[in-house]
Amino acid sequence: MIDPAAFSLAPAAVTVADTDTPDLLRVLLLEDDPDHAALVEAYLADVLDPEIALTHAGTVAAAADALGAARDAGEPFHAVLADQQLPDSAYWETVPRVVAAAGGVPVVALTSLGDMDVALDAVRAGATDYLVKAELTPEVLRRTLRYAVERAARDAALRETREALVAAMRRESVLQADAAEQEKAAAIGRLLAGVADTLRNPLGLAVGFAEAAGIDAAALRDALDAGQTDAVAEHLSALLDSAALVVTHARRADDVVSAMYAHTRGLDGERHPVRLAAVVQAAQAQTHADGIAVEVDVADGIEIAGSGEALVRMVANLLGNAIRAANTRVRITARAVPDAPAAVLVVEDDGAGLSGVALAQAFVPFASGWPADGRRAAGRAVAPGRALGRGLPFARAVAVRHGGQVELGPSSLGGTAA
């Protein structure tokens, strides 16, 4: 009697004609029946392509050893033909065991039963294909082996491509995250630089006037000691002026800090339906028109979902900028977006408009485009002192948080529209 575990067949030599299939196809046959193994060898001997080197194993353990030895030798098998009922394995567990040992080598299940459920179970367990022994022919074996090998090669290429894409996507995700963090850090840096630059002027002036107040106080003391009435009055007046200027510039510095706090606080808040007309009305109440005519054309029925406090401050900032820039008129209009819970609000003025550096820096926090003398509109003086440059950046931040945007453009009144 021949030992099935040790039985082997000599390779059957044929010619290969297809470049998608290896020139030498190394096939492992897992079959415990010598007669069935001899039949498979005979069929493969009649195959005219490709050349096949057939190795036989009679148990799953022997097959696993053969697969491992072939890999270690650098000549792995291209396919496995595996019977399902073996001395060391029941039919239902053979395919999973062989597939696991094959490590990517395609496995074609051999079955003695023409039962479709058994065949489908083998495929579900990882077999590339299945063959019924009673239906074997040289052509069926040739076609099935070539298909299994070529499909395995395509699957491997697809896996490599997918893995490469996943790796590329991960790298891109990391790069995007790094870029976002760098942009965030740069934005914080620009913000802090703007705040520092804005604070430097009022704090420097406050310190200067405080030092002047100290000098005036010392002079006042000396005048009092000397009984110089006129000098006392003069130094007292100078001391009061210096103290008032310290307060003025300290308040300007406090405005910067308050603006930063308001910028952060104003972006939060619960969302609920808000009437846009009520938002505009509340924004008007927070803004001084300074002799500018403010025209409002906002339908009462327009509603959007958002934080009312943040939206009011957004519109107040836009309106304040428009009033500061206007000659005589500011106009606020709004329209609902058809078939969407959104609206378009336009605030425009009849001033000189924005261009050049002022337009480029319009949304840079604390980078004000207003001149230090407070003059913007032709022939009209507004409040002196450098503006903080926070209105448009804050307005855009609120709009973005609400799913919108703030854009600048020419106004039909001749100035700027936001």
C-alpha positions, 0 to 999 in steps of 0.5 A, a space after each residue: 500500500 502507498 502512503 498517501 502523505 508521502 506520495 508524489 507525482 513527477 511534473 508534467 511538462 507542457 508549453 506556456 503561451 500566455 504572458 499573464 500566466 507564469 512560464 512554470 506553474 507550480 501546483 500543490 495537489 492535496 489529495 489522499 486518494 492515490 487513484 484520484 491524484 493519478 487521475 489529476 496528473 494524467 489530465 494535466 499531462 494532456 494540458 498544452 499550456 502552461 508547463 506545470 510542476 505538480 507536487 502532492 500532499 496527502 494531509 493538510 499538515 503535509 500541505 502546510 509543510 510543503 507550502 512553507 518549504 516552497 516559500 522559504 526556498 523562494 519558489 512558492 506555489 502558484 495554486 493549490 488543488 485541495 480535496 476537502 475530506 482528508 485523514 486529518 481534516 473534515 470537509 468543512 474545515 479543510 478549506 479554511 485551514 489550507 487558505 490560512 497556510 497558503 498565505 495568498 496562494 489561490 486555493 481551488 477546492 475539489 469535491 466529490 459531491 455535486 452539491 452547490 451548497 458545499 461548493 459555495 461553502 468552500 468559496 465562502 471559506 476562501 477558495 478561489 474556485 471549486 471543481 467537482 471530481 466527476 466533471 474534471 477534464 484537461 480543459 477544465 483543469 487548465 482553465 480553472 488553474 489559469 483563472 485562479 492564478 491570474 485572479 490572484 495576481 490581479 487581486 494582489 495588484 489591487 491590494 497593493 494599489 489599495 494599500 498605496 492609496 490608503 497610505 497616500 490618503 493617510 499621508 495627505 491627512 497628516 499633511 493637511 492636519 499639519 498645514 491646518 495646525 501651522 495655519 492656526 499657529 500663524 493666525 494666532 501669531 498674526 492676531 497676537 502681533 496685531 494686538 501687541 501693535 495695537 496695545 503698544 500705542 495707547 499703553 506707551 502714551 498712558 505711560 508717558 502721560 503718567 510720567 508727565 503727571 508725576 513730574 507735574 505733581 512734583 512741581 506742584 508740591 514745590 510750588 505749594 512749598 514756595 507759596 507760588 499761587 500762579 505756579 500752583 494753578 498751572 501745575 495743577 492744570 497740567 497734572 489734571 490734563 495728564 491724568 485725563 490722558 492716562 485714563 483715555 489711553 488706558 481705556 483704549 488699551 482696555 477696548 482692545 482686550 474687551 474686543 478680543 473677549 467679545 470676539 470669542 464670546 460672540 461666536 458662541 450661543 444657542 441656535 434658534 430661529 431669529 428674525 433678521 429684521 429684529 437683528 438689524 433693529 437691535 444692531 441699529 440701537 447699538 450704533 451711532 449714526 453720526 448724522 448719516 442717514 441709515 436706510 433699512 429695507 428688510 422684510 419682516 418674514 425673513 428668519 435664519 437659525 443662529 445665535 441672536 447675540 452674535 448676529 446682532 454684533 456682526 451686523 452692528 460691526 458691519 453697520 459701524 464700518 459703513 457709517 464711518 466710511 459714508 459721506 451721507 448715506 448707508 443702506 441695509 437690504 436683505 432677501 431670503 434665498 429661495 428654497 433654503 433656510 438662508 438670507 443675503 444681507 447687504 450693508 453699503 455706503 456712499 463713501 470713497 470705497 476700499 482699494 489697495 492695502 486697505 482692501 487686502 487687510 480688511 479681514 486681518 484682525 487688528 490690522 486697521 485700514 482707518 487713518 490715525 486722524 480718524 478722517 475717512 469720509 470726505 470733509 467729515 471728521 469721525 472719532 479720533 484715534 486709531 480704529 481697532 480693526 476688528 469689525 470685519 474679521 469678527 463679522 466674517 467669523 460669525 458668518 462662517 460659524 453660521 454657515 455663511 460668508 462675508 464678502 466685500 465689493 463695490 456699492 451701488 451707492 458708490 462706496 463699499 458693500 459687505 
